[in-house]
C-alpha cells in the first residue's frame, strides 16, 4: 500500500527495490515481460502481459494501461 498523501509515482521514485517488488506483488497476480525486438532500446509497454490481483478470471488479460514512471 502507498502511504496516505503520496501518489504511486512519488512512492515508486523513492522506494527501495524490495519495496517496489512488494508493491508489484500486491497489485498483480501475474506480470510477464515478453521478449524484446531488434532495434531501438527503450521501454515498450506492449511487451507486458498482466493479470491484476483482484481479477476473478484467471485467464483474463488486463485491459487497463499500465504506466511506470
LOKOLGU-322093 format. One line per field, with one value per residue (C-alpha): residue in three letters; residue number from 1; y, x, z. Coordinates in nm, 4 decimals, padded with zeros to 6 digits. Each point is the difference from the previous one (the first is absolute). Example, Ala and Ser with C-alpha at 12.3 -4.5 7.8 and 13.67 -1.06 7.14 Angstrom:
2
rest	Ala  Ser
nr	1  2
py	-00.4500  00.3440
px	01.2300  00.1370
pz	00.7800  -00.0660
***
This chain:
69
rest	Unk  Unk  Unk  Unk  Unk  Unk  Unk  Unk  Unk  Unk  Unk  Unk  Unk  Unk  Unk  Unk  Unk  Unk  Unk  Unk  Unk  Unk  Unk  Unk  Unk  Unk  Unk  Unk  Unk  Unk  Unk  Unk  Unk  Unk  Unk  Unk  Unk  Unk  Unk  Unk  Unk  Unk  Unk  Unk  Unk  Unk  Unk  Unk  Unk  Unk  Unk  Unk  Unk  Unk  Unk  Unk  Unk  Unk  Unk  Unk  Unk  Unk  Unk  Unk  Unk  Unk  Unk  Unk  Unk
nr	1  2  3  4  5  6  7  8  9  10  11  12  13  14  15  16  17  18  19  20  21  22  23  24  25  26  27  28  29  30  31  32  33  34  35  36  37  38  39  40  41  42  43  44  45  46  47  48  49  50  51  52  53  54  55  56  57  58  59  60  61  62  63  64  65  66  67  68  69
py	00.0000  00.3531  00.2291  00.2580  00.3348  -00.1545  -00.0880  -00.3341  00.1767  00.1832  -00.3229  -00.1867  00.2686  -00.0197  -00.3728  -00.2599  -00.2961  -00.2335  00.2502  00.0261  -00.3789  -00.0190  00.2663  -00.1877  -00.3292  00.1625  00.1527  -00.2944  -00.3671  -00.0457  00.2392  -00.1232  00.1957  -00.1429  -00.0180  00.3212  00.0696  00.1105  00.3721  00.3033  -00.0679  00.1213  -00.1014  -00.1345  -00.0456  -00.2291  -00.2637  -00.0287  -00.2622  00.0495  -00.1402  00.2335  -00.1574  00.0720  -00.1626  -00.3019  -00.1629  -00.1557  00.0056  00.3655  00.2388  00.3506  00.2564  00.3039  00.1779  -00.0289  00.3046  -00.0292  00.3239
px	00.0000  00.1104  -00.0010  -00.2789  00.0887  00.2415  -00.0649  00.1076  00.2625  00.1430  00.0186  00.1613  00.2647  00.1205  -00.0564  00.2733  00.0009  -00.1547  -00.2809  -00.0662  -00.0159  -00.2455  -00.2214  -00.0018  -00.0752  -00.3028  -00.1283  00.0467  -00.0829  00.2327  00.2312  00.1966  00.2440  00.0063  00.3234  00.1210  00.0511  00.3073  00.0314  -00.0081  00.0256  -00.2593  -00.3086  -00.2873  -00.3196  -00.1384  00.2496  -00.1807  -00.2628  -00.1688  -00.2761  -00.1095  -00.0199  -00.3738  -00.1074  -00.2261  00.0639  00.3488  00.0206  -00.0920  00.2598  00.0051  -00.1532  00.0958  00.3145  00.2982  00.2224  00.3353  00.1788
pz	00.0000  -00.0728  00.3045  00.0218  -00.1576  -00.2489  -00.3633  -00.1418  -00.2127  00.3031  00.1986  -00.2918  -00.0542  00.3610  00.0628  00.0430  -00.2413  00.2599  00.0634  -00.3741  -00.0299  00.2888  -00.1586  -00.3322  00.1792  00.1678  -00.3238  -00.2378  00.0076  -00.2965  -00.1868  -00.3026  -00.2162  -00.3520  -00.2025  -00.1610  -00.3685  -00.1886  -00.0430  00.2260  00.3718  00.2444  00.1928  -00.2093  00.2071  -00.2731  00.1231  00.3361  00.0682  00.3340  00.2115  00.2767  00.3464  00.0416  -00.3287  00.0511  -00.3404  00.0100  -00.3811  -00.0407  -00.1283  00.1474  -00.2282  00.2055  -00.1046  00.2304  00.0416  00.1710  00.0798
***
